[in-house]
Amino acid sequence: MSSSDVLKLDSILKQLDELTPRFSAFGSYEVVDRTDLTLKVRIPIAEELHVQLYANSGKGKLNLALVHGGQRIYGEDSEGGIEHVHPFEALLCAENSGCDVVNKSVYSEIWGIPVAILGFLMYLSILVLAILAEKGLQKRAMLLSIFFIALAGVVFSSYLTYVEFFVLYAVCNFCLASAADILLIFGISVTDVL
């Protein structure tokens, strides 16, 4: 082991000392494991949710993972293996089920962002716009925005449903429920806009 390897790991800890208080409202980081060449750190970002950092100065690797309740839901493990698992998949989707096949396919991400996250952001946007419309803040503009977001959601969900049935030959119940939800929201938004 060279002294530069130790300095790299110490440098990571120093940067964490500086950054963690500014970005984490849930406390400081925790060093889980440390050897001469490796460092494993947990950085809390929410209750039961943390970023896990694994540094191996001997191999020159730095891997990050998002962990919920002790289960890695997205990111790389200590060897650089990619993992992308919905946090509730173990409860509702069996191994090699349609959900599992869809979730592990290349269609589960766009530009490295999980489609589930994009869907969550879509639903969150619709909720915020609906609350603003209900409060009377530019109601017509908010309802039109909901309409166009829901229209984009229906088009994208239709594409993903096509991929499920005709490309992956798998059926994901979560995906179908989401497609039905956005279709319903779109139908309601049409009546609100007219």
ChimeraX attribute file (.defattr): number of C-alpha atoms within 10 A of each C-alpha:
attribute: neighborCount
match mode: 1-to-1
recipient: residues
	/A:1	9
	/A:2	10
	/A:3	8
	/A:4	10
	/A:5	18
	/A:6	17
	/A:7	12
	/A:8	16
	/A:9	20
	/A:10	13
	/A:11	12
	/A:12	15
	/A:13	16
	/A:14	11
	/A:15	10
	/A:16	15
	/A:17	13
	/A:18	10
	/A:19	13
	/A:20	17
	/A:21	13
	/A:22	9
	/A:23	13
	/A:24	15
	/A:25	12
	/A:26	16
	/A:27	13
	/A:28	18
	/A:29	21
	/A:30	12
	/A:31	14
	/A:32	12
	/A:33	11
	/A:34	14
	/A:35	10
	/A:36	14
	/A:37	17
	/A:38	20
	/A:39	21
	/A:40	20
	/A:41	21
	/A:42	21
	/A:43	22
	/A:44	22
	/A:45	19
	/A:46	13
	/A:47	10
	/A:48	11
	/A:49	19
	/A:50	22
	/A:51	20
	/A:52	24
	/A:53	22
	/A:54	24
	/A:55	21
	/A:56	21
	/A:57	20
	/A:58	13
	/A:59	10
	/A:60	11
	/A:61	13
	/A:62	18
	/A:63	18
	/A:64	20
	/A:65	23
	/A:66	22
	/A:67	21
	/A:68	18
	/A:69	11
	/A:70	10
	/A:71	13
	/A:72	21
	/A:73	20
	/A:74	19
	/A:75	19
	/A:76	20
	/A:77	17
	/A:78	19
	/A:79	11
	/A:80	14
	/A:81	9
	/A:82	15
	/A:83	15
	/A:84	17
	/A:85	17
	/A:86	21
	/A:87	14
	/A:88	10
	/A:89	15
	/A:90	11
	/A:91	8
	/A:92	12
	/A:93	16
	/A:94	11
	/A:95	11
	/A:96	11
	/A:97	15
	/A:98	20
	/A:99	22
	/A:100	19
	/A:101	18
	/A:102	21
	/A:103	21
	/A:104	15
	/A:105	12
	/A:106	11
	/A:107	14
	/A:108	16
	/A:109	16
	/A:110	10
	/A:111	6
	/A:112	8
	/A:113	10
	/A:114	18
	/A:115	16
	/A:116	16
	/A:117	12
	/A:118	14
	/A:119	17
	/A:120	11
	/A:121	12
	/A:122	17
	/A:123	20
	/A:124	12
	/A:125	15
	/A:126	20
	/A:127	13
	/A:128	13
	/A:129	21
	/A:130	17
	/A:131	14
	/A:132	16
	/A:133	17
	/A:134	13
	/A:135	10
	/A:136	11
	/A:137	12
	/A:138	12
	/A:139	16
	/A:140	13
	/A:141	14
	/A:142	20
	/A:143	21
	/A:144	17
	/A:145	18
	/A:146	28
	/A:147	22
	/A:148	14
	/A:149	19
	/A:150	25
	/A:151	19
	/A:152	15
	/A:153	23
	/A:154	21
	/A:155	14
	/A:156	14
	/A:157	20
	/A:158	15
	/A:159	11
	/A:160	20
	/A:161	19
	/A:162	13
	/A:163	16
	/A:164	22
	/A:165	12
	/A:166	10
	/A:167	10
	/A:168	15
	/A:169	12
	/A:170	18
	/A:171	18
	/A:172	19
	/A:173	14
	/A:174	15
	/A:175	20
	/A:176	16
	/A:177	11
	/A:178	18
	/A:179	20
	/A:180	14
	/A:181	16
	/A:182	23
	/A:183	19
	/A:184	14
	/A:185	20
	/A:186	21
	/A:187	14
	/A:188	14
	/A:189	20
	/A:190	17
	/A:191	9
	/A:192	13
	/A:193	14
	/A:194	6
